[in-house]
Structure formats: C-alpha cells, structure tokens
Amino acid sequence: MTDVFDRASEREQELRDDALQDQRRRAGLAGKTYTDSARECHVCDEPIPDARRRAIPGVQTCVDCQAEVERALP
C-alpha cells in the first residue's frame, strides 16, 4: 500500500515542478539563475530578500509590488 502512496506523492511533485517551470517560462524567467535576480525591487527600490531571489530566479520585484502587478492583470 505504501508504494501506491509513494508513487502518488512522486507524481504530485512532478506535476508541481512542471507547473512551476511553466509559470517561469510564461514570466520570462526560464533559464534564469539566482544571480539574474535583482537585489532591489524595480518598482519601489526596497531590497529583495535572498530567499525570494533563490526561490524565483530572475525576480525583479518584491512580494508586495508583485502582488500589485498581479492584481492589475485582467
């Protein structure tokens, strides 16, 4: 029974990874690395935390500004 759950968990992780890769590609971040990330937000000039820069390679905005950008999308 455990094997079924292990396989399901692995498949779930694969789907999650694929979805994140698709999101990065759509955002123009595919192939970007931590060093491609901005140190300061391009909107408000506040520092972007290293954890965010690592989690989203190529990121250019802080969490608050990105939320504002996404709210403005149709």
N, CA, C and O atoms as a printed pandas DataFrame, in Angstrom:
     atom_number atom_name residue_name chain_id  residue_number  x_coord  y_coord  z_coord
0              1         N          MET        A               1    0.819   -1.197    0.000
1              2        CA          MET        A               1    0.000    0.000    0.000
2              3         C          MET        A               1    0.860    1.256    0.000
3              4         O          MET        A               1    0.513    2.251   -0.637
4              5         N          THR        A               2    1.976    1.212    0.711
5              6        CA          THR        A               2    2.859    2.373    0.779
6              7         C          THR        A               2    3.385    2.748   -0.602
7              8         O          THR        A               2    3.547    3.930   -0.905
8              9         N          ASP        A               3    3.656    1.742   -1.445
9             10        CA          ASP        A               3    4.153    2.021   -2.784
10            11         C          ASP        A               3    3.199    2.890   -3.590
11            12         O          ASP        A               3    3.639    3.761   -4.341
12            13         N          VAL        A               4    1.914    2.664   -3.445
13            14        CA          VAL        A               4    0.910    3.453   -4.147
14            15         C          VAL        A               4    0.998    4.907   -3.704
15            16         O          VAL        A               4    0.963    5.816   -4.534
16            17         N          PHE        A               5    1.113    5.127   -2.406
17            18        CA          PHE        A               5    1.208    6.485   -1.887
18            19         C          PHE        A               5    2.519    7.146   -2.283
19            20         O          PHE        A               5    2.547    8.339   -2.585
20            21         N          ASP        A               6    3.603    6.381   -2.284
21            22        CA          ASP        A               6    4.895    6.922   -2.711
22            23         C          ASP        A               6    4.841    7.364   -4.172
23            24         O          ASP        A               6    5.304    8.450   -4.517
24            25         N          ARG        A               7    4.276    6.519   -5.019
25            26        CA          ARG        A               7    4.171    6.869   -6.442
26            27         C          ARG        A               7    3.269    8.083   -6.631
27            28         O          ARG        A               7    3.564    8.954   -7.449
28            29         N          ALA        A               8    2.192    8.144   -5.893
29            30        CA          ALA        A               8    1.282    9.282   -5.995
30            31         C          ALA        A               8    1.982   10.560   -5.548
31            32         O          ALA        A               8    1.817   11.612   -6.166
32            33         N          SER        A               9    2.745   10.470   -4.496
33            34        CA          SER        A               9    3.473   11.632   -3.992
34            35         C          SER        A               9    4.531   12.092   -5.001
35            36         O          SER        A               9    4.698   13.290   -5.231
36            37         N          GLU        A              10    5.239   11.140   -5.595
37            38        CA          GLU        A              10    6.245   11.480   -6.608
38            39         C          GLU        A              10    5.594   12.139   -7.818
39            40         O          GLU        A              10    6.117   13.113   -8.360
40            41         N          ARG        A              11    4.452   11.605   -8.238
41            42        CA          ARG        A              11    3.743   12.176   -9.395
42            43         C          ARG        A              11    3.246   13.584   -9.078
43            44         O          ARG        A              11    3.312   14.481   -9.918
44            45         N          GLU        A              12    2.754   13.763   -7.868
45            46        CA          GLU        A              12    2.300   15.095   -7.449
46            47         C          GLU        A              12    3.447   16.095   -7.506
47            48         O          GLU        A              12    3.264   17.226   -7.956
48            49         N          GLN        A              13    4.623   15.683   -7.054
49            50        CA          GLN        A              13    5.791   16.562   -7.096
50            51         C          GLN        A              13    6.194   16.871   -8.537
51            52         O          GLN        A              13    6.560   18.004   -8.849
52            53         N          GLU        A              14    6.129   15.878   -9.410
53            54        CA          GLU        A              14    6.440   16.106  -10.828
54            55         C          GLU        A              14    5.487   17.135  -11.426
55            56         O          GLU        A              14    5.916   18.044  -12.138
56            57         N          LEU        A              15    4.200   16.994  -11.140
57            58        CA          LEU        A              15    3.218   17.944  -11.655
58            59         C          LEU        A              15    3.454   19.342  -11.113
59            60         O          LEU        A              15    3.325   20.328  -11.839
60            61         N          ARG        A              16    3.800   19.427   -9.831
61            62        CA          ARG        A              16    4.093   20.727   -9.218
62            63         C          ARG        A              16    5.310   21.366   -9.878
63            64         O          ARG        A              16    5.296   22.552  -10.207
64            65         N          ASP        A              17    6.368   20.568  -10.071
65            66        CA          ASP        A              17    7.580   21.079  -10.719
66            67         C          ASP        A              17    7.289   21.552  -12.143
67            68         O          ASP        A              17    7.788   22.592  -12.572
68            69         N          ASP        A              18    6.479   20.782  -12.871
69            70        CA          ASP        A              18    6.108   21.176  -14.236
70            71         C          ASP        A              18    5.328   22.485  -14.239
71            72         O          ASP        A              18    5.563   23.354  -15.078
72            73         N          ALA        A              19    4.406   22.617  -13.303
73            74        CA          ALA        A              19    3.609   23.844  -13.223
74            75         C          ALA        A              19    4.482   25.044  -12.902
75            76         O          ALA        A              19    4.296   26.119  -13.472
76            77         N          LEU        A              20    5.435   24.870  -11.993
77            78        CA          LEU        A              20    6.345   25.976  -11.666
78            79         C          LEU        A              20    7.223   26.343  -12.857
79            80         O          LEU        A              20    7.467   27.523  -13.106
80            81         N          GLN        A              21    7.697   25.349  -13.590
81            82        CA          GLN        A              21    8.508   25.614  -14.769
82            83         C          GLN        A              21    7.694   26.350  -15.829
83            84         O          GLN        A              21    8.193   27.278  -16.467
84            85         N          ASP        A              22    6.444   25.937  -16.015
85            86        CA          ASP        A              22    5.575   26.639  -16.966
86            87         C          ASP        A              22    5.368   28.091  -16.548
87            88         O          ASP        A              22    5.381   28.991  -17.388
88            89         N          GLN        A              23    5.180   28.314  -15.261
89            90        CA          GLN        A              23    4.997   29.679  -14.762
90            91         C          GLN        A              23    6.250   30.512  -15.001
91            92         O          GLN        A              23    6.154   31.670  -15.408
92            93         N          ARG        A              24    7.414   29.942  -14.754
93            94        CA          ARG        A              24    8.675   30.659  -15.002
94            95         C          ARG        A              24    8.824   30.984  -16.483
95            96         O          ARG        A              24    9.249   32.082  -16.842
96            97         N          ARG        A              25    8.475   30.030  -17.341
97            98        CA          ARG        A              25    8.576   30.249  -18.779
98            99         C          ARG        A              25    7.645   31.381  -19.207
99           100         O          ARG        A              25    8.049   32.267  -19.960
100          101         N          ARG        A              26    6.403   31.354  -18.730
101          102        CA          ARG        A              26    5.449   32.404  -19.082
102          103         C          ARG        A              26    5.887   33.764  -18.556
103          104         O          ARG        A              26    5.620   34.792  -19.178
104          105         N          ALA        A              27    6.549   33.768  -17.428
105          106        CA          ALA        A              27    7.010   35.030  -16.836
106          107         C          ALA        A              27    8.342   35.479  -17.427
107          108         O          ALA        A              27    8.864   36.528  -17.052
108          109         N          GLY        A              28    8.894   34.688  -18.350
109          110        CA          GLY        A              28   10.173   35.048  -18.955
110          111         C          GLY        A              28   11.353   34.750  -18.051
111          112         O          GLY        A              28   12.426   35.325  -18.233
112          113         N          LEU        A              29   11.179   33.861  -17.076
113          114        CA          LEU        A              29   12.232   33.572  -16.121
114          115         C          LEU        A              29   12.923   32.236  -16.380
115          116         O          LEU        A              29   13.862   31.884  -15.666
116          117         N          ALA        A              30   12.477   31.484  -17.388
117          118        CA          ALA        A              30   13.091   30.187  -17.670
118          119         C          ALA        A              30   14.561   30.374  -17.991
119          120         O          ALA        A              30   14.926   31.264  -18.759
120          121         N          GLY        A              31   15.396   29.548  -17.410
121          122        CA          GLY        A              31   16.833   29.623  -17.648
122          123         C          GLY        A              31   17.543   30.668  -16.802
123          124         O          GLY        A              31   18.768   30.780  -16.855
124          125         N          LYS        A              32   16.794   31.425  -16.031
125          126        CA          LYS        A              32   17.396   32.441  -15.163
126          127         C          LYS        A              32   17.974   31.775  -13.925
127          128         O          LYS        A              32   17.547   30.690  -13.531
128          129         N          THR        A              33   18.934   32.428  -13.329
129          130        CA          THR        A              33   19.540   31.916  -12.110
130          131         C          THR        A              33   19.417   32.950  -11.001
131          132         O          THR        A              33   18.966   34.075  -11.218
132          133         N          TYR        A              34   19.824   32.544   -9.822
133          134        CA          TYR        A              34   19.812   33.427   -8.654
134          135         C          TYR        A              34   20.540   34.736   -8.955
135          136         O          TYR        A              34   20.097   35.804   -8.534
136          137         N          THR        A              35   21.647   34.656   -9.675
137          138        CA          THR        A              35   22.441   35.860   -9.951
138          139         C          THR        A              35   21.756   36.788  -10.950
139          140         O          THR        A              35   22.134   37.954  -11.058
140          141         N          ASP        A              36   20.740   36.289  -11.694
141          142        CA          ASP        A              36   19.982   37.139  -12.608
142          143         C          ASP        A              36   18.921   37.956  -11.877
143          144         O          ASP        A              36   18.332   38.870  -12.454
144          145         N          SER        A              37   18.677   37.633  -10.621
145          146        CA          SER        A              37   17.666   38.334   -9.836
146          147         C          SER        A              37   18.174   39.713   -9.411
147          148         O          SER        A              37   19.359   39.913   -9.146
148          149         N          ALA        A              38   17.232   40.648   -9.360
149          150        CA          ALA        A              38   17.574   41.991   -8.901
150          151         C          ALA        A              38   17.795   41.981   -7.391
151          152         O          ALA        A              38   17.153   41.215   -6.672
152          153         N          ARG        A              39   18.681   42.809   -6.921
153          154        CA          ARG        A              39   18.900   42.939   -5.479
154          155         C          ARG        A              39   17.873   43.888   -4.868
155          156         O          ARG        A              39   17.492   43.735   -3.707
156          157         N          GLU        A              40   17.428   44.862   -5.649
157          158        CA          GLU        A              40   16.397   45.798   -5.206
158          159         C          GLU        A              40   15.220   45.721   -6.166
159          160         O          GLU        A              40   15.385   45.473   -7.360
160          161         N          CYS        A              41   14.033   45.939   -5.622
161          162        CA          CYS        A              41   12.804   45.928   -6.406
162          163         C          CYS        A              41   12.853   47.037   -7.458
163          164         O          CYS        A              41   13.227   48.170   -7.154
164          165         N          HIS        A              42   12.477   46.710   -8.687
165          166        CA          HIS        A              42   12.483   47.686   -9.772
166          167         C          HIS        A              42   11.351   48.694   -9.651
167          168         O          HIS        A              42   11.341   49.699  -10.362
168          169         N          VAL        A              43   10.397   48.440   -8.762
169          170        CA          VAL        A              43    9.267   49.344   -8.589
170          171         C          VAL        A              43    9.489   50.284   -7.408
171          172         O          VAL        A              43    9.363   51.501   -7.549
172          173         N          CYS        A              44    9.825   49.716   -6.225
173          174        CA          CYS        A              44    9.902   50.529   -5.005
174          175         C          CYS        A              44   11.326   50.700   -4.463
175          176         O          CYS        A              44   11.526   51.425   -3.488
176          177         N          ASP        A              45   12.303   50.055   -5.071
177          178        CA          ASP        A              45   13.717   50.137   -4.673
178          179         C          ASP        A              45   14.031   49.517   -3.310
179          180         O          ASP        A              45   15.126   49.715   -2.784
180          181         N          GLU        A              46   13.090   48.774   -2.735
181          182        CA          GLU        A              46   13.361   48.063   -1.479
182          183         C          GLU        A              46   14.193   46.815   -1.787
183          184         O          GLU        A              46   14.083   46.253   -2.877
184          185         N          PRO        A              47   15.023   46.376   -0.834
185          186        CA          PRO        A              47   15.808   45.145   -1.064
186          187         C          PRO        A              47   14.900   43.925   -1.234
187          188         O          PRO        A              47   13.877   43.797   -0.561
188          189         N          ILE        A              48   15.293   43.038   -2.141
189          190        CA          ILE        A              48   14.590   41.772   -2.332
190          191         C          ILE        A              48   15.336   40.725   -1.513
191          192         O          ILE        A              48   16.532   40.528   -1.725
192          193         N          PRO        A              49   14.663   40.046   -0.582
193          194        CA          PRO        A              49   15.331   39.061    0.268
194          195         C          PRO        A              49   15.973   37.940   -0.551
195          196         O          PRO        A              49   15.445   37.535   -1.586
196          197         N          ASP        A              50   17.115   37.447   -0.074
197          198        CA          ASP        A              50   17.824   36.371   -0.764
198          199         C          ASP        A              50   16.944   35.140   -0.950
199          200         O          ASP        A              50   17.041   34.462   -1.973
200          201         N          ALA        A              51   16.091   34.846    0.022
201          202        CA          ALA        A              51   15.219   33.674   -0.101
202          203         C          ALA        A              51   14.304   33.814   -1.317
203          204         O          ALA        A              51   14.092   32.839   -2.037
204          205         N          ARG        A              52   13.766   34.992   -1.556
205          206        CA          ARG        A              52   12.920   35.225   -2.738
206          207         C          ARG        A              52   13.745   35.149   -4.008
207          208         O          ARG        A              52   13.288   34.603   -5.012
208          209         N          ARG        A              53   14.955   35.688   -3.979
209          210        CA          ARG        A              53   15.823   35.658   -5.158
210          211         C          ARG        A              53   16.190   34.226   -5.529
211          212         O          ARG        A              53   16.313   33.901   -6.710
212          213         N          ARG        A              54   16.366   33.366   -4.521
213          214        CA          ARG        A              54   16.680   31.959   -4.798
214          215         C          ARG        A              54   15.443   31.193   -5.268
215          216         O          ARG        A              54   15.529   30.346   -6.157
216          217         N          ALA        A              55   14.293   31.497   -4.663
217          218        CA          ALA        A              55   13.060   30.775   -4.985
218          219         C          ALA        A              55   12.557   31.096   -6.390
219          220         O          ALA        A              55   11.976   30.238   -7.056
220          221         N          ILE        A              56   12.780   32.329   -6.838
221          222        CA          ILE        A              56   12.299   32.762   -8.149
222          223         C          ILE        A              56   13.465   33.387   -8.909
223          224         O          ILE        A              56   13.601   34.610   -8.945
224          225         N          PRO        A              57   14.301   32.555   -9.511
225          226        CA          PRO        A              57   15.459   33.079  -10.242
226          227         C          PRO        A              57   15.034   34.091  -11.300
227          228         O          PRO        A              57   14.120   33.837  -12.084
228          229         N          GLY        A              58   15.704   35.233  -11.313
229          230        CA          GLY        A              58   15.390   36.281  -12.266
230          231         C          GLY        A              58   14.354   37.272  -11.771
231          232         O          GLY        A              58   13.960   38.173  -12.511
232          233         N          VAL        A              59   13.909   37.123  -10.537
233          234        CA          VAL        A              59   12.870   38.004   -9.993
234          235         C          VAL        A              59   13.351   39.464  -10.023
235          236         O          VAL        A              59   14.531   39.748   -9.819
236          237         N          GLN        A              60   12.413   40.374  -10.281
237          238        CA          GLN        A              60   12.749   41.788  -10.381
238          239         C          GLN        A              60   11.955   42.674   -9.425
239          240         O          GLN        A              60   12.215   43.873   -9.318
240          241         N          THR        A              61   10.980   42.074   -8.726
241          242        CA          THR        A              61   10.138   42.855   -7.827
242          243         C          THR        A              61   10.007   42.177   -6.468
243          244         O          THR        A              61   10.166   40.962   -6.350
244          245         N          CYS        A              62    9.714   42.978   -5.442
245          246        CA          CYS        A              62    9.464   42.436   -4.111
246          247         C          CYS        A              62    8.070   41.813   -4.087
247          248         O          CYS        A              62    7.301   41.973   -5.035
248          249         N          VAL        A              63    7.748   41.117   -3.027
249          250        CA          VAL        A              63    6.456   40.427   -2.921
250          251         C          VAL        A              63    5.301   41.419   -3.018
251          252         O          VAL        A              63    4.340   41.176   -3.748
252          253         N          ASP        A              64    5.383   42.528   -2.296
253          254        CA          ASP        A              64    4.281   43.499   -2.289
254          255         C          ASP        A              64    4.048   44.094   -3.674
255          256         O          ASP        A              64    2.905   44.191   -4.123
256          257         N          CYS        A              65    5.110   44.489   -4.346
257          258        CA          CYS        A              65    4.960   45.076   -5.683
258          259         C          CYS        A              65    4.473   44.039   -6.683
259          260         O          CYS        A              65    3.660   44.356   -7.551
260          261         N          GLN        A              66    4.957   42.803   -6.575
261          262        CA          GLN        A              66    4.488   41.752   -7.470
262          263         C          GLN        A              66    3.005   41.488   -7.272
263          264         O          GLN        A              66    2.280   41.240   -8.235
264          265         N          ALA        A              67    2.555   41.540   -6.034
265          266        CA          ALA        A              67    1.124   41.364   -5.767
266          267         C          ALA        A              67    0.314   42.470   -6.434
267          268         O          ALA        A              67   -0.751   42.205   -6.992
268          269         N          GLU        A              68    0.800   43.686   -6.382
269          270        CA          GLU        A              68    0.121   44.810   -7.030
270          271         C          GLU        A              68    0.067   44.609   -8.551
271          272         O          GLU        A              68   -0.962   44.848   -9.182
272          273         N          VAL        A              69    1.182   44.169   -9.124
273          274        CA          VAL        A              69    1.245   43.912  -10.554
274          275         C          VAL        A              69    0.224   42.848  -10.949
275          276         O          VAL        A              69   -0.491   42.996  -11.940
276          277         N          GLU        A              70    0.167   41.773  -10.161
277          278        CA          GLU        A              70   -0.745   40.677  -10.477
278          279         C          GLU        A              70   -2.205   41.080  -10.300
279          280         O          GLU        A              70   -3.071   40.607  -11.036
280          281         N          ARG        A              71   -2.485   41.948   -9.332
281          282        CA          ARG        A              71   -3.870   42.425   -9.140
282          283         C          ARG        A              71   -4.311   43.262  -10.334
283          284         O          ARG        A              71   -5.496   43.296  -10.663
284          285         N          ALA        A              72   -3.371   43.933  -10.981
285          286        CA          ALA        A              72   -3.704   44.792  -12.113
286          287         C          ALA        A              72   -3.918   44.006  -13.402
287          288         O          ALA        A              72   -4.434   44.554  -14.377
288          289         N          LEU        A              73   -3.530   42.727  -13.425
289          290        CA          LEU        A              73   -3.710   41.915  -14.621
290          291         C          LEU        A              73   -5.190   41.603  -14.827
291          292         O          LEU        A              73   -5.940   41.462  -13.862
292          293         N          PRO        A              74   -5.605   41.497  -16.089
293          294        CA          PRO        A              74   -7.024   41.187  -16.357
294          295         C          PRO        A              74   -7.402   39.797  -15.922
295          296         O          PRO        A              74   -8.554   39.393  -16.080
